[in-house]
């Protein structure tokens, strides 16, 4: 069952700078955007690569290997070579800490 | 608007052209003819995931069969086009079909160059170009043969890395003095050489092959300064555009089908898409270029589809390609040649090499395990801006801050 798990402190998260973390088997990228903090699966849906090592801008995360682009808010694959979405997770902030529901 | 569009070649470029055409026009009849029996697939996994026996997922067959059916894109597989008659706007196929077209696209790709030395016709001297080649090669590599890869270019090195990971004894014979010399600076070649040597691959540089002698047990490769006995040879010495049909049809051909920036050929209503096309260089339209990359097969056919539908949308992307060898990802943007000023931004195992002209304009970049710099580099190249080269070297400043 999914539970809230602490992944970072709010002050660790700089705009457009993905923060990579692991919860059990899951690899997550936590990203601060202008309208909030978001969590996505960090692994590209095309071939294995960590999206947190890629370029981040305008609410989009770009795979460092082959430049597939994902929407950070919805997980949707926006450009080839990826065609499938990445998972997104609910995020909440409490007393300066960031929690992800996973 | 053209009523029937025929695409010759069911590879990535043919697929991209067809799917873009359908987005632009819901009514046109779209037909793809492919010489291979497989549905359209992308080639990058052939030398890596397919050889390693990994599940390439959607990286190989990007679209399922229903995709084509849903979009009324008719696939004619295992059916090569054998003749094109531009005066009658008609094609003939190997299965005896005879069809007229309103627009015709050559997306015929390229074929692997063969080795021309005595003995190279032995069946244990293999090529890698298509999916069947990759499956045949994998069947041999899992027996862990002593392998000689002829050619230290991108394909040869990817195969060398895959074969090494499968437990083969791997030799790479390169006729030139360094690896991946085409379009890459010597410092990157040296790093890739070190990477392969760390993995136990034996590199033979300046190794020009004279002949291959074969017995039932093994193949012996002879060159001026010695010989090498192996069980299997893989030739990776580049590709040549598949232009025979286009030449026979009277199109202008010179190492590729000559096109404008949107894929229009020398004859009306005939287009060329993907790596068979030679078009004005996006960074210098005074010269022409023919590119063998995932990018050109993915993006240039979009321009072709637009041209067919009467919209001008020139292909102007900064050339980009990548290679994955072991855990190393190398990306090349523009043309980072040795003739330019080189600026290295190294952070641990990551490297971004910037190549600037004498004024400080960025002309090319090579990234090792540093893909996050690809988009900033691409924008810096297209901007044409003059940068202070001393400041560019400062890794404390992320590249995006220069835009």
HADDOCK unambig.tbl for C-alpha pairs under 7 A between the chains (distance, minus, plus):
assign (segid A and resid 46 and name CA) (segid B and resid 58 and name CA) 6.97 0.50 0.50
assign (segid A and resid 46 and name CA) (segid B and resid 59 and name CA) 6.26 0.50 0.50
assign (segid A and resid 53 and name CA) (segid B and resid 372 and name CA) 6.36 0.50 0.50
assign (segid A and resid 54 and name CA) (segid B and resid 371 and name CA) 6.19 0.50 0.50
assign (segid A and resid 54 and name CA) (segid B and resid 372 and name CA) 4.25 0.50 0.50
assign (segid A and resid 55 and name CA) (segid B and resid 372 and name CA) 4.46 0.50 0.50
assign (segid A and resid 64 and name CA) (segid B and resid 370 and name CA) 6.97 0.50 0.50
assign (segid A and resid 64 and name CA) (segid B and resid 371 and name CA) 4.03 0.50 0.50
assign (segid A and resid 64 and name CA) (segid B and resid 372 and name CA) 5.21 0.50 0.50
assign (segid A and resid 65 and name CA) (segid B and resid 329 and name CA) 6.72 0.50 0.50
assign (segid A and resid 65 and name CA) (segid B and resid 371 and name CA) 5.81 0.50 0.50
